Amino acid sequence: MRVCVIGTGYVGLVTGVCLSHLGHDVICVDNNEEKVKLMQSGQTPIFEPGLSELMHSSMESSRLHFTTDLGKGVSHGEILFIAVGTPPLPTGESDTRYVEAVAKGIGEHLNGGYKVIVNKSTVPIGSGDWVRMIVLDGVAERQQVKVTASSSREEISAAFDVVSNPEFLREGSAVYDTFNPDRIVLGGNSDRAIAMMTELYEPLIQRQAAEDKSLPPVPLVVTDLSSAEMIKYAANAFLATKISFINEVANICDRVGADVTQVARGIGLDSRIGNKFLQAGIGWGGSCFPKDVSALVHTADDYNYEAQLLKSTIEVNRRQRLSAVEKLQQELKILKGKTVGLLGLTFKPNTDDMRDAPALDIIAQLSRLGAKVKAYDPIVAQSGMRHGLSDVIVETDPERLADGCDALVLVTDWKEFADLDFAKMASLMNNPVAIDGRNFLNRDKLESAGFRYIGIGR
Ligand SMILES: NC(=O)c1ccc[n+]([C@@H]2O[C@H](COP(=O)([O-])OP(=O)(O)OC[C@H]3O[C@@H](n4cnc5c(N)ncnc54)[C@H](O)[C@@H]3O)[C@@H](O)[C@H]2O)c1
């Protein structure tokens, strides 16, 4: 099928690349010229395992193109994905201005046959109908007529339908997740649009590119627009709450002398609970959980409902991010004049995304308390990115990081951190203390290398 994906970030680019790999004919549109040039030259602007290889092969077989020309994308696609960012506003609401600009632009270029406009961006509940209205406004603007008569609106609206198709991929395993989804959610009220989306996803549903092809077809959840939009928020709010829950348990474990890793194992084996998202640590972050939980709280507020549980989920997380600093204070007492080394900066491993990473709060708090902060992160060292890192000395390897430190804090559980030369690192430090902010390192290994090991809730 002919597909246009508008917005080539973590979601849009991965969606475009994976759909072209499945045999669809895809044009990706972005208004960032530099990014488009980079992609046209075969390079990916983001780090995501497996993405670059798939992108090359789809480009070589001419099933994947990149452009800044929205008109070209709109006339190409039978299915138009909106995958631009919806970052948080200071109030906690989603900033939907990029979705609005794209919807208007689609309207301005809409012509030819019937199209399905797909909200893949995470958008506030009710956005399906809102996008329809903006597209119609765009059409009216192009025609330079005010579409007020209901008949002319009906005529134009017959040319397209809006579907909500929330995205559940995880950064760091986005390609894998796209080919191996737990479910596909489609929200809308047009049978024709849902049928086209089902056809588009048929190869995924039948697990054509899945790791385990013997699994039954991917479940398809077909529902109304608002329920589809709510499914995305509810999923992220639940996962964030699960992490905040185990972090709260970890804080109690710290005080009573229990080990949260044992507790998590003991409760996670209960099939009603499950073992995922039960790793205690310094909290959740990234581009999705913080903004999506806040946006849901905000929506509830708009409807005169105080989402107390979700507010607590956010508050527990805010405090949890600073628990590593509290542990440093307990250990080193005065932080002024001390040097702290952070192992990892990104909000989780295998991504280069620093949006709302816990590291940023830890750096700000340590700097406020007068500590010197150094950091080593494999992807930051590789890419040289420095966004938001003005208060940190970024080192190029773990040993340079350890040199002269009074303590290390593991912030991101990059796999390679499990096998560092800890004896060498301890010998380079003023004071070999390690705060394991993800309960990821091997305590015995660190202790025999000469470290004092401090985990979260153990
Ligand atoms: N990142 C994730 O893990 C993830 C997972 C699920 C859902 N989501 C949701 O998907 C959406 C996209 O997230 P992302 O992380 O991919 O965003 P992103 O910020 O990485 O990418 C957005 C892209 O849209 C482009 N863009 C902005 N305005 C545009 C316009 N008018 N025309 C063309 N391109 C434009 C930007 O240049 C950028 O390349 C968000 O709503 C997010 O909440 C993200």
The ligand as an SDF file (V2000), in Angstrom:
LIG
                    3D

 44 48  0  0  0  0  0  0  0  0999 V2000
    9.5160    7.9210   21.5100 N   0  0  0  0  0  0  0  0  0  0  0  0
    8.7900    6.8860   21.9180 C   0  0  0  0  0  0  0  0  0  0  0  0
    9.2920    5.9330   22.4920 O   0  0  0  0  0  0  0  0  0  0  0  0
    7.2970    6.8770   21.7050 C   0  0  0  0  0  0  0  0  0  0  0  0
    6.5870    5.6920   21.9130 C   0  0  0  0  0  0  0  0  0  0  0  0
    5.2140    5.6910   21.7000 C   0  0  0  0  0  0  0  0  0  0  0  0
    4.5570    6.8470   21.3110 C   0  0  0  0  0  0  0  0  0  0  0  0
    5.2860    7.9930   21.1370 N   0  0  0  0  0  0  0  0  0  0  0  0
    4.5750    9.1980   20.6730 C   0  0  0  0  0  0  0  0  0  0  0  0
    4.8250    9.3630   19.2890 O   0  0  0  0  0  0  0  0  0  0  0  0
    4.9260   10.7470   18.9670 C   0  0  0  0  0  0  0  0  0  0  0  0
    6.2700   11.0340   18.3110 C   0  0  0  0  0  0  0  0  0  0  0  0
    7.2760   10.7920   19.2640 O   0  0  0  0  0  0  0  0  0  0  0  0
    8.8280   10.7680   18.8780 P   0  0  0  0  0  0  0  0  0  0  0  0
    9.5670   10.3930   20.1050 O   0  0  0  0  0  0  0  0  0  0  0  0
    8.9890    9.9630   17.6480 O   0  0  0  0  0  0  0  0  0  0  0  0
    9.0440   12.3230   18.5320 O   0  0  0  0  0  0  0  0  0  0  0  0
   10.3620   13.0460   18.0240 P   0  0  0  0  0  0  0  0  0  0  0  0
   10.3890   14.3410   18.7100 O   0  0  0  0  0  0  0  0  0  0  0  0
   11.5290   12.1130   18.1280 O   0  0  0  0  0  0  0  0  0  0  0  0
   10.0860   13.2690   16.4660 O   0  0  0  0  0  0  0  0  0  0  0  0
    9.1410   14.1310   15.9610 C   0  0  0  0  0  0  0  0  0  0  0  0
    9.5160   14.4870   14.5310 C   0  0  0  0  0  0  0  0  0  0  0  0
    8.4660   15.2660   13.9530 O   0  0  0  0  0  0  0  0  0  0  0  0
    9.0510   16.2620   13.1390 C   0  0  0  0  0  0  0  0  0  0  0  0
    8.0810   17.3480   12.9240 N   0  0  0  0  0  0  0  0  0  0  0  0
    7.6270   18.2760   13.8030 C   0  0  0  0  0  0  0  0  0  0  0  0
    6.7490   19.0980   13.2000 N   0  0  0  0  0  0  0  0  0  0  0  0
    6.6310   18.6710   11.9240 C   0  0  0  0  0  0  0  0  0  0  0  0
    5.8720   19.1180   10.8050 C   0  0  0  0  0  0  0  0  0  0  0  0
    5.0510   20.1580   10.9010 N   0  0  0  0  0  0  0  0  0  0  0  0
    6.0080   18.4630    9.6390 N   0  0  0  0  0  0  0  0  0  0  0  0
    6.8470   17.4100    9.5220 C   0  0  0  0  0  0  0  0  0  0  0  0
    7.5830   16.9400   10.5530 N   0  0  0  0  0  0  0  0  0  0  0  0
    7.4840   17.5720   11.7360 C   0  0  0  0  0  0  0  0  0  0  0  0
   10.2880   16.6770   13.9090 C   0  0  0  0  0  0  0  0  0  0  0  0
   11.2290   17.3260   13.0810 O   0  0  0  0  0  0  0  0  0  0  0  0
   10.7820   15.3250   14.4130 C   0  0  0  0  0  0  0  0  0  0  0  0
   11.6610   14.7230   13.4940 O   0  0  0  0  0  0  0  0  0  0  0  0
    4.7040   11.5040   20.2660 C   0  0  0  0  0  0  0  0  0  0  0  0
    3.3510   11.8490   20.3650 O   0  0  0  0  0  0  0  0  0  0  0  0
    5.0600   10.4810   21.3190 C   0  0  0  0  0  0  0  0  0  0  0  0
    4.3820   10.6940   22.5390 O   0  0  0  0  0  0  0  0  0  0  0  0
    6.6420    8.0350   21.2990 C   0  0  0  0  0  0  0  0  0  0  0  0
  1  2  1  0
  2  3  2  0
  2  4  1  0
  4  5  1  0
  4 44  2  0
  5  6  2  0
  6  7  1  0
  7  8  2  0
  8  9  1  0
  8 44  1  0
  9 10  1  0
  9 42  1  0
 10 11  1  0
 11 12  1  0
 11 40  1  0
 12 13  1  0
 13 14  1  0
 14 15  2  0
 14 16  1  0
 14 17  1  0
 17 18  1  0
 18 19  2  0
 18 20  1  0
 18 21  1  0
 21 22  1  0
 22 23  1  0
 23 24  1  0
 23 38  1  0
 24 25  1  0
 25 26  1  0
 25 36  1  0
 26 27  1  0
 26 35  1  0
 27 28  2  0
 28 29  1  0
 29 30  1  0
 29 35  2  0
 30 31  1  0
 30 32  2  0
 32 33  1  0
 33 34  2  0
 34 35  1  0
 36 37  1  0
 36 38  1  0
 38 39  1  0
 40 41  1  0
 40 42  1  0
 42 43  1  0
M  CHG  2   8   1  16  -1
M  END
$$$$
